[in-house]
Amino acid sequence: MTFNINWDKEGVYVKFRGKVTARDLIDANNYVISNAKFDTIKYQIFDFLHIDEFNISSYDITIIGTMNKSQSDFKKDMKIAIVTQDDYVREVFTEYDQLLTGTNWITKIFSLVDNARLWLKEK
């Protein structure tokens, strides 16, 4: 497993490391959305600061975006912070954000975890 998941009262923090594949990202996403705590959280942080490779294609992110867009029918509001300093990761999650158009799920990309946490505290 190339990720760790930590839950708190209002959200979930998923930290990736090493080589990240589509399977890793899909597994992490499935774990988050299938957990009973998902119904009560307000945010998700996906931290990609400590990765060596990011092997996710546009097709892969379309699958994940489609899964989450269907979840937005049940979980109306969600803030998703993507933390990365990698241009390709930024590009892929920009595509993901476009897939969530028309939902109340908001995605924003940050270079530092602390900045993401500040944004998540905003109303």
VOGU-3710 file (C-alpha; in Angstrom, 3 decimals, decimal comma):
1> mtfninwdke> 0,000/0,000/0,000  1,433/3,392/-0,963  -0,874/5,481/1,189  -1,905/6,083/4,796  -5,350/7,311/5,802  -6,037/9,312/8,953  -9,520/10,401/9,979  -10,465/13,248/12,256  -13,808/14,686/13,297  -14,317/16,761/10,158
11> gvyvkfrgkv> -12,250/15,096/7,477  -9,773/12,627/6,145  -6,075/12,982/5,314  -4,613/10,598/2,735  -0,826/10,674/2,357  0,750/8,962/-0,640  4,384/7,925/-0,995  6,603/6,204/-3,525  5,133/5,124/-6,831  1,405/5,930/-7,136
21> tardlidann> -0,630/3,940/-9,637  -4,240/4,190/-10,713  -5,009/1,162/-8,536  -3,567/2,948/-5,472  -5,632/6,066/-6,079  -8,808/4,089/-6,787  -8,245/1,932/-3,678  -7,735/4,995/-1,478  -10,810/6,686/-2,958  -12,938/3,565/-2,479
31> yvisnakfdt> -11,759/3,203/1,108  -12,708/6,815/1,874  -16,140/6,833/0,234  -17,126/3,407/1,585  -16,202/4,211/5,194  -19,107/5,031/7,532  -17,271/8,208/8,607  -17,595/9,582/5,064  -21,192/10,636/5,706  -20,135/13,141/8,375
41> ikyqifdflh> -16,902/14,626/7,011  -16,546/18,016/5,343  -13,162/17,663/3,655  -10,552/15,391/2,153  -6,823/16,086/1,858  -4,806/14,094/-0,661  -1,086/14,678/-0,051  1,264/13,841/-2,932  4,358/15,635/-1,593  6,320/12,435/-0,935
51> idefnissyd> 5,767/10,518/-4,151  8,437/9,341/-6,591  6,136/8,573/-9,525  2,536/9,370/-10,439  1,280/6,889/-13,023  -2,277/8,168/-13,451  -3,690/8,828/-16,905  -6,565/11,050/-18,008  -8,642/7,875/-18,362  -7,840/6,850/-14,771
61> itiigtmnks> -8,788/10,225/-13,330  -12,023/10,142/-15,355  -12,958/6,903/-13,566  -12,277/8,449/-10,153  -14,055/11,688/-11,054  -17,095/9,759/-12,254  -17,164/7,754/-9,013  -17,025/10,917/-6,944  -19,548/12,781/-9,057  -22,036/9,966/-8,351
71> qsdfkkdmki> -21,203/10,258/-4,621  -22,021/13,965/-4,767  -25,681/13,017/-5,212  -25,621/11,671/-1,633  -22,854/13,728/-0,039  -23,797/17,205/-1,207  -20,881/19,337/0,030  -17,203/18,419/0,073  -13,913/20,297/-0,021  -11,015/18,396/-1,559
81> aivtqddyvr> -7,481/19,693/-1,102  -4,802/18,279/-3,365  -1,288/18,917/-2,048  1,526/18,652/-4,567  4,492/20,468/-6,027  4,462/18,344/-9,182  3,169/19,915/-12,409  1,807/16,643/-13,808  -0,164/15,902/-10,629  -1,579/19,440/-10,837
91> evfteydqll> -2,578/18,859/-14,463  -4,353/15,568/-13,699  -6,305/17,042/-10,788  -7,294/20,051/-12,874  -9,012/17,499/-15,150  -10,585/15,895/-12,071  -11,958/19,268/-10,945  -13,571/19,780/-14,353  -15,309/16,411/-14,020  -16,997/17,636/-10,829
101> tgtnwitkif> -18,546/20,666/-12,539  -22,181/20,979/-11,528  -21,630/19,566/-8,031  -20,946/21,246/-4,690  -17,628/19,428/-4,426  -14,812/21,991/-4,529  -11,258/21,009/-5,406  -8,255/23,225/-4,833  -4,557/22,501/-5,332  -1,896/23,580/-2,824
111> slvdnarlwl> 1,875/23,341/-2,536  1,848/22,979/1,260  -0,340/20,999/3,653  -0,585/23,954/6,053  -2,096/26,153/3,331  -4,604/23,425/2,491  -5,632/23,153/6,136  -6,152/26,933/6,350  -8,433/26,821/3,295  -10,405/23,921/4,771
121> kek> -11,147/25,963/7,886  -12,718/28,752/5,802  -16,504/28,814/5,595
//
